[in-house]
Amino acid sequence: ANESKIIQICPQLGSKSLEEMRVHENQIQFIQLYLFKDRTRLLELIRRIERLNYKALFVTIDSATVGKRETDIRAGFTTGKSDRIDTAPRYGSSVYLEGVTLQHIKWLHSNTKLPIFLKGIQNSDDAVAAVESGLIKGLMISNHGGRNLDTCRSSIQVLVEVVAKLKSMGLYDKVPLFVDGGFRRGSDIFKALALGATAVGIGRPMLYSMAIGGQEGVQYSIDLLGQELVTCMKNAGCQTISNITSSFVSCSLNDLQVSNPIANLYNSVENPSAAKL
């Protein structure tokens, strides 16, 4: 990400510590944040994030609890006893807030100078309320990779709704709109930009690339997505990103049909660690 000048959103609850992820001092990295119930502990975490020079907080709002992740269950995945890789609130006794409201964001806003983004917007009403509050610097439309709430809408469907609502209220240009979830090709990125997204997050493809090919694998995927996006832009007659508009896509909610995804890579590789790029 650093070598390709791509913003990286780092997980608070990853397999590496916040310090370990800050490899390059000048790299632009954001933090995906879960809010502790204990505000003293939360403040300590925020100060740690600030000292490490992360540039923004992406507050997770789409995981009041963890859904039934059947792929994880079939794979026999377990977090063991490590606090570091424990995921979002799973039990009622969780140390994390089980339902973030704008009152929580107001408190957070008053206790940090870092820009606050809301990650997990799934309807236009929440988007409008967040923008009108003046507390946030941006939104990420996301459904947690489709893993957390069964049969929820895809992010690209929500994007169409959110953009239309914000434009109708004169709020669209107030904050950037990020989107993630299910984007696998450069042409997918093109569609999201055409539908009104400012930027597109890529998660699982980079995870698979890292697992199979390490840093070289991630760089391969980044380059491939870039090449595909440029190819799509050229064939659409777009010389710059700003030339990508809604005129290139059918963008009504009735027209936008998203098929159920199939985990082809997971299903086709019996031993993922043995796979090759």
Beta strands, then each sheet from edge to edge (+ up, - down):
strand 1: 8-11
strand 2: 29-33
strand 3: 57-60
strand 4: 116-121
strand 5: 138-141
strand 6: 177-180
strand 7: 199-201
sheet 1: 1+ 2+ 3+ 4+ 5+ 6+ 7+
end
